[in-house]
Amino acid sequence: MPTNFDDKPWLATRGQRVRIANCPDTSTHPPEWDNVGVVTGIILDKFLTPMNKKNIQMYRILVDFGGVEHASVLPSILKRA
């Protein structure tokens, strides 16, 4: 089944260094998200997957940006650092 990170398979690799790239509104993010982050895992988004109506499994990438909690972001806003 296709996923929302098929065009960026390297995102599924723990330890990959990433940055926020394609986010339309960065004013709502914590300041730590401006840092380089490290991928710590992926999780299936059980809310978005049934909503997409395209038979695509929607995942969120868990990223440690150095804050208190790990970020859970969609792959489309990430790029390699």
N, CA, C and O atoms as a DFTB+ gen file, in Angstrom:
324 C
 N C O
     1  1       0.844      -1.175       0.000
     2  2       0.000       0.000       0.000
     3  2       0.894       1.245       0.000
     4  3       1.870       1.293       0.748
     5  1       0.584       2.235      -0.810
     6  2       1.399       3.446      -0.865
     7  2       1.333       4.229       0.450
     8  3       0.370       4.129       1.211
     9  1       2.384       5.005       0.688
    10  2       2.450       5.840       1.890
    11  2       2.699       7.292       1.498
    12  3       3.011       7.586       0.344
    13  1       2.562       8.184       2.451
    14  2       2.799       9.598       2.181
    15  2       4.276       9.969       2.257
    16  3       4.618      11.147       2.153
    17  1       5.163       8.977       2.438
    18  2       6.594       9.283       2.373
    19  2       7.307       8.431       1.321
    20  3       8.526       8.272       1.378
    21  1       6.558       7.885       0.364
    22  2       7.158       7.072      -0.695
    23  2       8.201       7.845      -1.505
    24  3       9.177       7.260      -1.973
    25  1       8.001       9.153      -1.673
    26  2       8.972       9.932      -2.439
    27  2      10.182      10.345      -1.587
    28  3      11.147      10.905      -2.108
    29  1      10.124      10.069      -0.287
    30  2      11.240      10.374       0.625
    31  2      11.472       9.168       1.543
    32  3      11.303       9.294       2.756
    33  1      11.850       8.014       1.008
    34  2      11.979       6.819       1.847
    35  2      13.030       6.951       2.945
    36  3      12.961       6.239       3.947
    37  1      13.994       7.841       2.778
    38  2      15.024       8.042       3.791
    39  2      14.427       8.565       5.102
    40  3      15.077       8.472       6.144
    41  1      13.210       9.111       5.076
    42  2      12.583       9.608       6.308
    43  2      12.277       8.495       7.297
    44  3      12.146       8.757       8.492
    45  1      12.162       7.274       6.829
    46  2      11.861       6.156       7.720
    47  2      13.099       5.630       8.434
    48  3      13.033       4.599       9.103
    49  1      14.213       6.314       8.304
    50  2      15.474       5.880       8.901
    51  2      15.739       6.636      10.194
    52  3      15.900       7.857      10.187
    53  1      15.785       5.910      11.294
    54  2      16.133       6.547      12.567
    55  2      17.538       7.115      12.478
    56  3      18.444       6.507      11.907
    57  1      17.696       8.300      13.058
    58  2      18.997       8.946      13.046
    59  2      19.187       9.917      11.893
    60  3      20.157      10.674      11.874
    61  1      18.273       9.905      10.933
    62  2      18.344      10.840       9.804
    63  2      18.193      12.270      10.315
    64  3      17.318      12.544      11.137
    65  1      19.031      13.176       9.840
    66  2      18.971      14.577      10.258
    67  2      18.065      15.339       9.293
    68  3      18.228      15.258       8.076
    69  1      17.105      16.082       9.856
    70  2      16.101      16.778       9.050
    71  2      15.879      18.207       9.546
    72  3      16.255      18.573      10.660
    73  1      15.255      18.994       8.676
    74  2      14.829      20.360       9.002
    75  2      13.401      20.549       8.505
    76  3      12.938      19.832       7.619
    77  1      12.720      21.513       9.084
    78  2      11.411      21.916       8.583
    79  2      11.647      22.720       7.312
    80  3      12.479      23.628       7.301
    81  1      10.930      22.399       6.244
    82  2      11.168      23.071       4.967
    83  2       9.914      23.686       4.367
    84  3       9.900      24.879       4.061
    85  1       8.882      22.909       4.198
    86  2       7.718      23.354       3.437
    87  2       6.504      23.549       4.328
    88  3       5.444      22.980       4.068
    89  1       6.648      24.335       5.357
    90  2       5.532      24.559       6.260
    91  2       4.934      25.936       5.993
    92  3       5.653      26.935       6.030
    93  1       3.638      26.005       5.726
    94  2       3.030      27.282       5.372
    95  2       2.977      28.298       6.520
    96  3       2.968      29.500       6.257
    97  1       2.943      27.857       7.772
    98  2       2.829      28.795       8.884
    99  2       3.759      28.387      10.017
   100  3       3.380      27.599      10.884
   101  1       4.974      28.921      10.013
   102  2       5.951      28.572      11.042
   103  2       5.723      29.330      12.343
   104  3       6.388      29.038      13.337
   105  1       4.813      30.285      12.369
   106  2       4.581      31.054      13.597
   107  2       3.920      30.214      14.688
   108  3       3.958      30.587      15.861
   109  1       3.319      29.094      14.319
   110  2       2.649      28.249      15.307
   111  2       3.558      27.162      15.871
   112  3       3.141      26.414      16.755
   113  1       4.772      27.063      15.386
   114  2       5.698      26.031      15.841
   115  2       6.532      26.510      17.024
   116  3       6.784      27.706      17.170
   117  1       6.958      25.575      17.864
   118  2       7.902      25.945      18.919
   119  2       9.224      26.396      18.297
   120  3       9.567      25.947      17.204
   121  1       9.963      27.263      18.961
   122  2      11.230      27.758      18.403
   123  2      12.262      26.657      18.143
   124  3      13.122      26.809      17.275
   125  1      12.180      25.551      18.889
   126  2      13.135      24.445      18.688
   127  2      13.043      23.859      17.287
   128  3      14.011      23.282      16.791
   129  1      11.895      24.001      16.648
   130  2      11.706      23.410      15.330
   131  2      12.539      24.111      14.263
   132  3      12.603      23.637      13.129
   133  1      13.170      25.213      14.598
   134  2      14.098      25.867      13.669
   135  2      15.439      25.150      13.654
   136  3      16.255      25.379      12.761
   137  1      15.677      24.279      14.642
   138  2      16.931      23.530      14.743
   139  2      16.925      22.343      13.776
   140  3      15.894      21.984      13.207
   141  1      18.101      21.751      13.611
   142  2      18.192      20.472      12.916
   143  2      17.671      19.418      13.878
   144  3      18.045      19.400      15.051
   145  1      16.803      18.538      13.382
   146  2      16.244      17.481      14.209
   147  2      16.727      16.114      13.768
   148  3      17.314      15.961      12.697
   149  1      16.472      15.118      14.611
   150  2      16.859      13.741      14.331
   151  2      15.602      12.869      14.343
   152  3      14.826      12.889      15.299
   153  1      15.416      12.107      13.270
   154  2      14.264      11.209      13.182
   155  2      14.413      10.109      14.223
   156  3      15.447       9.447      14.309
   157  1      13.343       9.926      15.024
   158  2      13.365       8.891      16.061
   159  2      12.385       7.765      15.775
   160  3      12.425       6.732      16.443
   161  1      11.499       7.944      14.789
   162  2      10.552       6.894      14.450
   163  2       9.450       7.407      13.543
   164  3       9.445       8.570      13.141
   165  1       8.508       6.514      13.226
   166  2       7.335       6.887      12.434
   167  2       6.114       6.260      13.090
   168  3       6.204       5.218      13.741
   169  1       4.971       6.915      12.906
   170  2       3.720       6.352      13.416
   171  2       2.624       6.544      12.366
   172  3       2.584       7.554      11.663
   173  1       1.757       5.571      12.280
   174  2       0.615       5.649      11.381
   175  2      -0.385       6.649      11.950
   176  3      -0.755       6.557      13.121
   177  1      -0.823       7.598      11.134
   178  2      -1.826       8.567      11.554
   179  2      -3.192       7.942      11.289
   180  3      -3.668       7.926      10.153
   181  1      -3.814       7.431      12.339
   182  2      -5.083       6.714      12.202
   183  2      -6.257       7.651      11.916
   184  3      -7.346       7.186      11.579
   185  1      -6.054       8.944      12.043
   186  2      -7.095       9.912      11.731
   187  2      -7.033      10.312      10.255
   188  3      -8.058      10.333       9.573
   189  1      -5.825      10.630       9.761
   190  2      -5.675      11.085       8.376
   191  2      -5.781       9.962       7.349
   192  3      -6.243      10.194       6.232
   193  1      -5.361       8.752       7.708
   194  2      -5.368       7.651       6.744
   195  2      -6.765       7.392       6.171
   196  3      -6.892       7.319       4.949
   197  1      -7.800       7.253       6.969
   198  2      -9.123       7.020       6.363
   199  2      -9.700       8.257       5.676
   200  3     -10.589       8.138       4.833
   201  1      -9.205       9.429       6.025
   202  2      -9.745      10.654       5.435
   203  2      -9.236      10.919       4.021
   204  3      -9.903      11.617       3.257
   205  1      -8.073      10.382       3.653
   206  2      -7.481      10.774       2.374
   207  2      -8.188      10.188       1.158
   208  3      -8.023      10.710       0.055
   209  1      -8.964       9.130       1.320
   210  2      -9.784       8.559       0.233
   211  2      -8.976       8.159      -1.006
   212  3      -9.541       8.000      -2.088
   213  1      -7.652       7.997      -0.851
   214  2      -6.808       7.615      -1.991
   215  2      -6.078       6.297      -1.744
   216  3      -5.179       5.923      -2.497
   217  1      -6.475       5.599      -0.682
   218  2      -5.840       4.340      -0.333
   219  2      -4.348       4.522      -0.047
   220  3      -3.535       3.665      -0.391
   221  1      -4.001       5.636       0.579
   222  2      -2.616       5.928       0.966
   223  2      -2.541       5.897       2.484
   224  3      -3.345       6.530       3.168
   225  1      -1.570       5.157       3.007
   226  2      -1.362       5.174       4.450
   227  2      -0.605       6.450       4.809
   228  3       0.469       6.722       4.273
   229  1      -1.183       7.224       5.723
   230  2      -0.609       8.494       6.139
   231  2       0.184       8.288       7.425
   232  3      -0.342       7.808       8.429
   233  1       1.456       8.661       7.372
   234  2       2.329       8.523       8.528
   235  2       2.785       9.890       9.013
   236  3       2.805      10.865       8.262
   237  1       3.143       9.932      10.271
   238  2       3.800      11.093      10.857
   239  2       5.208      10.664      11.243
   240  3       5.435       9.538      11.688
   241  1       6.131      11.571      11.067
   242  2       7.528      11.312      11.402
   243  2       7.800      11.909      12.779
   244  3       7.494      13.076      13.024
   245  1       8.368      11.118      13.668
   246  2       8.733      11.605      14.995
   247  2      10.146      12.170      14.928
   248  3      11.078      11.491      14.497
   249  1      10.295      13.424      15.360
   250  2      11.575      14.117      15.239
   251  2      11.936      14.745      16.580
   252  3      11.104      15.378      17.230
   253  1      13.185      14.559      16.979
   254  2      13.704      15.205      18.179
   255  2      14.434      16.469      17.755
   256  3      15.520      16.408      17.178
   257  1      13.829      17.618      18.044
   258  2      14.433      18.918      17.729
   259  2      15.159      19.501      18.937
   260  3      15.650      20.628      18.879
   261  1      15.232      18.745      20.027
   262  2      15.916      19.219      21.223
   263  2      14.988      19.829      22.250
   264  3      15.449      20.365      23.257
   265  1      13.691      19.759      22.015
   266  2      12.718      20.286      22.966
   267  2      12.338      19.242      24.000
   268  3      12.936      18.168      24.067
   269  1      11.350      19.567      24.794
   270  2      10.879      18.658      25.838
   271  2      10.238      17.408      25.234
   272  3      10.477      16.294      25.700
   273  1       9.426      17.598      24.199
   274  2       8.752      16.481      23.545
   275  2       9.215      16.353      22.098
   276  3       9.650      17.325      21.480
   277  1       9.113      15.142      21.576
   278  2       9.425      14.930      20.168
   279  2       8.285      15.478      19.323
   280  3       7.120      15.406      19.713
   281  1       8.628      16.022      18.172
   282  2       7.626      16.536      17.236
   283  2       7.054      15.373      16.431
   284  3       7.751      14.396      16.159
   285  1       5.802      15.483      16.058
   286  2       5.129      14.527      15.198
   287  2       4.655      15.305      13.983
   288  3       3.654      16.019      14.053
   289  1       5.374      15.171      12.855
   290  2       5.094      16.015      11.690
   291  2       4.869      15.172      10.441
   292  3       5.307      14.025      10.352
   293  1       4.178      15.769       9.488
   294  2       3.958      15.091       8.213
   295  2       5.231      15.150       7.380
   296  3       5.946      16.151       7.431
   297  1       5.531      14.110       6.617
   298  2       6.757      14.062       5.825
   299  2       6.897      15.196       4.821
   300  3       8.015      15.586       4.482
   301  1       5.791      15.724       4.345
   302  2       5.846      16.739       3.303
   303  2       6.526      18.033       3.746
   304  3       6.952      18.820       2.902
   305  1       6.633      18.264       5.043
   306  2       7.269      19.521       5.492
   307  2       8.725      19.341       5.881
   308  3       9.351      20.280       6.373
   309  1       9.276      18.153       5.671
   310  2      10.663      17.886       6.063
   311  2      11.601      17.796       4.879
   312  3      11.219      17.382       3.785
   313  1      12.847      18.196       5.125
   314  2      13.924      18.010       4.145
   315  2      15.163      17.537       4.884
   316  3      15.249      17.680       6.104
   317  1      16.114      16.980       4.167
   318  2      17.375      16.563       4.780
   319  2      18.159      17.780       5.245
   320  3      18.162      18.829       4.601
   321  1      18.812      17.611       6.364
   322  2      19.633      18.725       6.878
   323  2      21.041      18.617       6.366
   324  3      21.881      19.458       6.687
